[in-house]
């Protein structure tokens, strides 16, 4: 009888045999450019750099690039650093395998076309695992993207190393056996270990694939075994029909969610509503605001209430702070949630007049309904009200131009305009690269 892991590996083989469509290539390139931009943005702002210092301290030499620096290290450590730094700004999509595949691909001499195929495998694996585990992990107050990142990265890295079916199964099982619990407590308390949530899974993905190639094994029954993941995470084992539906990739349309705002996604419906309200009321002046009432979904409201904006990590989770920042500055930039911006008296003063509640009774963890209603009361008594049924770019995807504009804004003055243009152009034609080192050499200092 086939196990779920063996069925997943067969799906990976099926993906390998299929050509990558033009639409999929476009999605993968946008996700690639966006994740690199988020990493370079953190480097520009000199934030989230503790892990880089760790690599320097331990003198870990290698050929894989740490983005935005002249440092080279081993692929698993480059995946760790680049994954952590590119998630610090909370501006990255949940494309967990990109730092891992770039680092290992640079190490192995991977072509651009092979990199895209590996990223597609990671994406499909991620869609399946989100369906199987994400809601159950989230219900337990854990950060599901960090938890499943190692599964996704190990699948993508297995393709980079061209592992056999058996080796690929072992790589995924090893990663699944070692994946971190990733409690939200690190986020709500504003501690910088949260940055590792974006890096640890990438590092494990590289290590799991490499160790499998050397002969390390993992249980083939990691999902449905008597002491496997389903018994730990799910209230009941999926029935055969549910599993068949989940493992059917025929209806999967590739769509990466490019983040429009540098914050946890819990705030995006609120920020989209405020953005809409500001567009509809161009003369809105923050000093005229008496109070702001926000009604959003339960999970987001609860996490926001538990967070404090006195650290950069906590600020990216705190809806009153983020809403106030957008209203004061007219937009929300990555630096607005960093020092010294998080101590801005005007922002903190307005945040004190913002109340966040939840009027929903349904279980959003099951329905995934994530909306926001914002009511601004001015000191004249006038009320401005708007509603966002979803966040910007969640239903209508970001265009290529919007992704490129976001990349350029993130990189800023870290690189010259000509270097930025060269990176954008090379990512746009990455399938023609004989070796992705042609790209990664552009990610170091000029």
C-alpha positions, -999 to 999 in steps of 0.1 A, spaced: 0 0 0 13 34 -9 21 58 19 13 95 16 50 103 14 55 79 -16 24 95 -33 39 129 -27 72 118 -43 53 104 -73 37 139 -77 72 154 -77 82 130 -104 50 140 -123 60 177 -120 95 170 -132 80 155 -164 59 185 -172 71 216 -189 69 249 -170 43 271 -186 49 307 -194 25 318 -167 43 296 -141 77 310 -152 64 345 -147 51 337 -112 84 320 -102 105 349 -115 83 374 -96 86 354 -64 124 351 -69 129 388 -75 106 397 -46 124 374 -20 159 387 -31 146 423 -28 134 417 7 168 403 17 186 432 1 162 456 17 171 443 52 207 447 43 202 483 32 186 491 65 212 472 84 186 452 103 182 415 111 220 410 108 227 389 139 230 356 120 255 372 95 276 381 125 274 345 137 287 333 103 316 358 104 325 348 140 327 311 132 346 317 99 324 293 79 338 294 44 321 283 12 309 294 -22 273 304 -15 266 342 -14 251 360 16 231 386 -3 242 422 -1 277 413 13 311 400 1 306 370 24 306 334 11 297 304 32 283 268 31 250 264 13 230 255 44 243 285 63 237 309 33 201 295 32 198 303 69 211 338 67 194 348 35 161 332 47 163 350 80 173 384 67 147 383 38 119 376 63 129 402 88 110 430 71 78 409 70 76 419 33 83 384 18 57 360 5 55 325 19 79 312 -7 99 292 18 123 274 -6 139 303 -25 169 311 -2 176 273 0 175 266 -37 196 296 -46 222 287 -20 224 251 -29 221 258 -66 250 282 -65 271 256 -46 263 228 -71 264 248 -104 227 247 -112 213 263 -144 185 288 -143 161 264 -159 168 237 -133 164 263 -106 129 272 -119 119 235 -120 131 231 -84 111 261 -73 80 247 -90 84 214 -71 87 233 -39 56 253 -47 35 223 -55 47 205 -23 38 236 -3 3 238 -17 -3 201 -7 12 205 28 -8 237 35 -40 218 27 -30 190 50 -15 208 80 -16 246 80 -49 251 98 -42 225 124 -8 240 131 -22 275 133 -50 264 157 -22 254 181 -9 290 181 21 280 160 35 297 129 26 273 100 48 289 73 79 283 95 67 248 104 63 235 68 92 255 53 116 226 58 93 201 39 90 225 10 127 234 9 138 197 11 116 188 -19 131 217 -39 166 209 -28 162 172 -36 157 183 -72 187 206 -71 208 175 -61 189 153 -86 181 127 -59 164 94 -67 128 88 -56 139 70 -25 164 97 -16 138 124 -22 114 106 2 141 103 28 149 140 24 113 151 30 109 127 59 142 139 75 130 175 72 95 166 86 111 149 115 132 180 124 108 209 116 106 235 143 74 241 163 78 279 158 54 293 184 38 327 178 51 337 212 84 348 196 65 371 173 41 386 199 69 392 223 90 409 197 121 387 200 145 384 171 145 346 171 114 352 149 138 361 120 150 325 121 115 313 113 123 324 77 157 308 77 156 276 97 134 257 73 156 267 44 187 255 62 169 222 71 159 218 35 194 220 23 208 197 51 180 171 47 187 168 9 224 166 15 221 141 43 197 119 23 222 118 -5 248 105 20 224 77 31 205 91 61 169 78 62 136 89 76 103 70 81 82 64 50 51 66 73 60 101 87 25 114 79 0 86 87 21 64 110 9 55 145 33 81 159 34 103 128 24 138 120 -13 133 114 -18 117 149 -1 148 164 -16 176 143 -50 165 130 -81 159 150 -88 129 127 -69 112 99 -80 124 65 -103 100 47 -94 85 13 -115 109 -7 -100 140 11 -65 127 5 -72 120 -31 -85 156 -35 -56 171 -17 -30 151 -37 -47 160 -70 -24 187 -86 -44 189 -118 -64 220 -105 -35 238 -89 -29 273 -104 4 288 -94 0 321 -76 25 335 -51 11 361 -28 34 391 -31 30 412 0 18 448 -6 28 459 30 58 452 52 40 436 81 25 403 92 -4 394 69 -29 397 98 -28 435 93 -31 435 55 -70 437 54 -68 467 78 -40 484 59 -58 478 26 -89 494 40 -70 525 53 -52 528 19 -86 528 2 -99 554 27 -69 577 22 -74 575 -16 -111 584 -12 -103 612 12 -70 628 -1 -74 658 23 -74 635 54 -50 650 80 -39 628 109 -40 656 135 -78 659 128 -84 622 137 -102 618 171 -103 580 170 -101 550 147 -122 518 152 -111 487 134 -131 455 132 -112 426 118 -109 388 120 -104 371 154 -70 355 148 -55 389 136 -72 409 164 -60 385 191 -24 384 179 -23 422 175 -36 427 211 -9 404 224 19 423 207 36 455 216 53 480 191 83 486 212 105 463 191 108 460 153 94 425 154 64 433 176 57 465 156 51 445 125 23 426 142 6 454 161 -24 467 141 -28 501 159 9 509 154 8 499 117 -24 517 110 -11 549 127 21 547 108 3 545 75 -20 574 84 9 596 97 34 589 68 8 584 40 23 550 33 39 521 52 76 516 44 99 489 58 118 514 78 87 526 96 88 495 118 125 498 126 145 519 150 142 549 155 108 551 137 90 529 162 96 556 188 79 583 167 57 602 191 31 612 165 26 576 155 24 563 191 0 591 200 -24 582 172 -20 545 179 -33 551 214 -65 563 198 -70 532 176 -92 504 189 -91 469 173 -120 445 179 -136 415 163 -173 412 155 -171 379 137 -184 347 152 -173 322 126 -140 302 128 -117 321 104 -91 294 108 -114 271 88 -131 297 65 -100 318 60 -123 348 58 -100 377 66 -116 412 63 -115 445 80 -139 475 85 -123 508 95 -142 538 109 -123 571 114 -140 598 135 -127 633 130 -126 660 157 -155 677 137 -177 646 144 -175 635 107 -172 597 103 -152 581 74 -159 544 69 -146 518 45 -144 480 43 -119 456 27 -131 421 19 -95 411 13 -60 426 11 -45 442 -20 -28 417 -43 -46 388 -26 -73 384 -52 -58 404 -80 -21 396 -84 7 422 -84 17 430 -120 53 425 -132 58 463 -130 45 464 -94 69 436 -83 98 453 -100 89 487 -84 88 470 -50 122 454 -56 137 487 -66 123 504 -35 136 477 -13 171 478 -27 172 516 -27 207 530 -26 223 497 -16 232 492 -53 235 515 -82 205 519 -106 224 501 -133 231 471 -110 195 470 -100 184 470 -137 209 442 -144 194 420 -116 159 427 -128 168 418 -163 187 387 -154 159 373 -132 135 380 -161 156 357 -183 169 333 -157 159 302 -177 187 311 -201 214 312 -175 239 283 -178 248 288 -141 229 308 -115 263 322 -102 258 347 -130 229 361 -109 244 356 -74 276 374 -83 253 405 -88 240 401 -52 273 410 -36 288 445 -32 297 465 -63 
